[in-house]
């Protein structure tokens, strides 16, 4: 395949307002290849548990998958004809939606878990990404799940951390939601399976990727703009969370066409 052609295509779709506290986004991830072609791929941590439908354009095979709270890069092989339609559950709603400790959910097949939530998602009548999102919205509505289902304190913390691209201090977030830093960390972990500091790291990683897509500045400038101590600090974070050096991370992003990213 021509190296100038992106190996993947990725886009995001915002949830309806009624579910903005439950769903971070819907997303579509498509391999630009042919059936039987094996393409290495790295899934980087984002602080969200995701439900996905994998649809193979060549075989029409479908499978439901769950991406757990991986805190390190997850390496996998994608078939060249694979499409993935998914939903990222907000950290504030993870325990409420799945009904179990979020950290207990591991990446793999959904199998017979969460039937009330996942029934119909892999049905052949779901023909496209927009259909997948519409089925899930309907499913949440029927289950009576809306933004009020999530822990309101953790929802506020998630908005503050994500809104600052991970730069805000945990003590500042705690002050905003009326808790001590220790109380916030305990409550945040119970709802999401993560600490506020972990989620902030993932938000800053996302901001780094968006910065690379939006601007052509030096890595030193990028580190300063994103609140890292220096370029070396940014490089260490990239290595820990993606396994890449800065240039490798930039090249990895270039192999994916990011048509629509929520900011």
C-alpha positions in Angstrom: 0.0 0.0 0.0 1.2 3.5 -0.8 2.8 5.0 2.4 1.3 8.4 1.5 -2.2 7.0 1.9 -3.3 6.9 5.6 -3.7 3.3 6.9 -6.7 4.3 9.0 -9.6 6.8 9.2 -11.0 8.1 12.5 -13.8 10.4 13.3 -15.9 11.3 16.4 -19.5 12.3 16.9 -20.9 14.2 19.9 -23.7 12.6 21.9 -27.1 14.3 22.3 -27.2 16.8 25.2 -29.2 14.5 27.3 -26.3 12.0 27.3 -23.4 14.4 27.4 -22.7 13.3 31.0 -22.7 9.7 30.1 -21.0 9.5 26.7 -17.7 11.2 25.9 -18.2 10.6 22.2 -19.1 8.1 19.5 -16.3 7.1 17.2 -15.6 5.3 14.0 -12.2 3.7 13.2 -11.8 2.3 9.7 -8.8 0.4 8.2 -8.0 1.4 4.6 -7.0 -2.0 3.3 -8.3 -5.3 2.0 -9.6 -8.4 3.7 -6.8 -10.7 5.0 -4.3 -7.8 5.2 -2.9 -7.6 8.7 -2.1 -4.1 9.9 -0.4 -3.5 13.3 -2.1 -0.9 15.4 -1.6 0.6 18.9 -4.6 1.7 21.0 -3.5 4.4 23.4 -5.2 5.0 26.8 -7.9 7.7 27.0 -9.5 7.1 30.4 -12.7 5.7 28.9 -14.3 2.3 28.7 -15.6 1.7 25.2 -18.1 -0.6 23.6 -17.4 -1.4 20.0 -18.9 -3.3 17.1 -16.2 -4.7 14.7 -17.6 -5.1 11.2 -15.5 -6.7 8.4 -16.3 -5.3 5.0 -14.9 -8.4 3.2 -16.6 -11.2 5.3 -19.5 -9.3 6.8 -18.5 -10.8 10.1 -19.5 -8.8 13.2 -18.4 -8.9 16.8 -19.0 -6.9 19.9 -15.9 -5.8 21.9 -15.1 -3.9 25.1 -12.0 -1.8 25.6 -11.2 -1.7 29.3 -9.3 0.8 31.3 -5.9 0.1 29.8 -3.3 2.5 31.3 -0.6 1.4 28.9 -0.6 1.2 25.1 -2.5 -1.9 23.8 -0.9 -3.5 20.7 -3.2 -5.4 18.3 -3.5 -6.5 14.7 -6.3 -5.0 12.6 -7.7 -6.6 9.4 -7.5 -4.4 6.4 -11.2 -4.6 5.9 -12.2 -3.9 9.5 -14.5 -1.1 10.6 -15.0 -0.3 14.3 -18.0 1.7 15.5 -17.8 2.6 19.2 -18.9 4.6 22.1 -16.7 6.0 24.9 -18.4 6.1 28.2 -17.5 9.1 30.4 -15.3 8.2 33.4 -18.0 9.8 35.6 -20.6 7.3 34.4 -18.5 4.1 34.1 -19.7 2.4 37.3 -23.3 3.5 36.9 -23.5 2.3 33.3 -21.7 -1.1 33.7 -22.8 -1.8 37.3 -19.4 -3.1 38.4 -16.0 -1.7 39.4 -14.7 -0.1 36.2 -11.2 -1.4 36.7 -12.5 -5.0 36.6 -13.5 -4.7 32.9 -10.8 -6.0 30.6 -10.3 -5.6 26.9 -11.9 -8.4 24.9 -15.2 -9.8 23.6 -18.4 -8.6 25.2 -19.8 -12.2 25.2 -23.0 -12.3 27.2 -22.2 -9.2 29.4 -24.4 -6.1 29.5 -27.2 -7.6 27.3 -29.6 -4.7 28.1 -27.0 -2.3 26.7 -25.6 -4.2 23.8 -28.5 -6.2 22.3 -28.9 -5.2 18.7 -25.6 -3.4 18.3 -24.2 -6.1 16.0 -27.5 -6.7 14.1 -27.0 -6.6 10.3 -29.6 -3.9 10.1 -27.1 -1.6 11.7 -25.5 -0.6 8.5 -23.3 2.4 9.3 -21.7 4.4 12.1 -24.7 6.7 12.4 -27.1 3.7 12.8 -24.8 2.3 15.6 -25.0 5.6 17.5 -28.8 5.9 17.0 -29.3 2.4 18.4 -27.2 3.2 21.5 -29.0 6.4 22.1 -32.3 4.6 21.9 -31.0 1.9 24.3 -30.0 4.4 26.9 -33.3 6.1 26.7 -35.2 2.9 27.2 -33.0 2.1 30.2 -33.7 5.5 31.7 -30.0 6.4 31.6 -29.3 10.1 31.1 -26.7 12.6 32.3 -28.2 12.6 35.8 -27.2 8.9 36.2 -23.5 9.9 36.5 -22.0 11.0 39.8 -22.5 14.8 39.6 -19.4 15.6 41.6 -17.2 13.4 39.4 -19.0 14.8 36.3 -17.9 18.2 37.4 -14.3 17.0 38.0 -14.2 15.4 34.6 -15.4 18.6 32.9 -12.8 20.6 34.7 -9.9 18.3 33.9 -10.9 17.8 30.3 -11.6 21.5 29.8 -8.1 22.3 31.0 -6.5 19.6 28.8 -5.2 18.0 32.0 -3.3 21.1 33.2 -5.5 21.9 36.3 -4.2 20.6 39.6 -6.1 18.0 41.6 -6.3 20.4 44.5 -7.9 23.0 42.3 -10.5 20.5 41.0 -11.2 19.4 44.6 -11.8 23.0 45.6 -14.2 23.5 42.6 -16.3 20.5 43.6 -16.2 21.2 47.3 -14.2 18.2 48.5 -10.7 17.6 49.8 -8.2 16.2 47.3 -8.3 12.8 49.2 -12.1 12.7 49.1 -12.1 13.6 45.4 -9.6 11.0 44.6 -11.6 8.3 46.4 -14.9 9.3 44.8 -13.3 9.7 41.3 -11.7 6.2 41.5 -15.0 4.6 42.7 -16.9 6.1 39.7 -14.3 5.7 37.0 -11.6 3.2 38.1 -9.0 6.0 37.7 -7.5 8.7 39.9 -8.0 12.3 38.8 -4.2 12.5 38.1 -4.4 9.5 35.8 -7.3 11.0 33.9 -5.4 14.3 33.6 -2.5 12.5 32.0 -4.8 11.0 29.4 -6.4 14.4 28.7 -3.0 15.9 28.2 -2.0 13.1 25.9 -5.1 13.8 23.8 -4.3 17.5 23.8 -0.8 16.6 22.5 -2.3 14.7 19.6 -4.7 17.5 18.7 -1.9 20.0 18.9 0.1 17.9 16.3 -2.9 17.8 14.0 -3.6 21.6 14.3 -0.2 23.3 14.5 3.3 23.0 13.1 5.4 24.1 16.0 8.5 22.7 17.7 8.3 20.1 20.3 9.7 22.5 22.8 7.0 25.0 22.1 4.4 22.3 22.2 5.6 21.1 25.6 5.4 24.7 27.0 1.9 25.3 25.5 0.5 22.1 27.0 1.9 22.7 30.5 4.8 20.1 30.5 7.9 21.0 32.5 10.0 20.8 29.4 10.4 18.8 26.2 12.0 15.9 28.1 8.9 15.7 30.3 6.6 15.5 27.3 8.9 12.8 25.7 8.7 10.7 28.9 4.9 10.9 29.0 4.7 9.9 25.3 7.0 6.9 25.9 5.0 5.8 29.0 1.5 6.2 27.5 2.1 5.3 23.8 5.5 3.6 23.6 6.6 6.2 21.1 9.3 8.8 20.9 7.9 12.2 19.8 8.8 11.8 16.1 7.3 8.2 16.2 4.1 9.5 17.7 3.9 12.2 15.0 4.4 9.6 12.3 1.8 7.3 13.9 -0.8 10.1 13.8 0.0 10.8 10.2 -0.9 7.3 9.3 -4.5 8.0 10.3 -6.9 10.4 8.6 -8.5 12.3 11.5 -11.5 13.7 9.7 -13.6 15.0 12.7 -12.2 15.3 16.2 -14.2 16.8 19.1 -12.3 19.6 20.9 
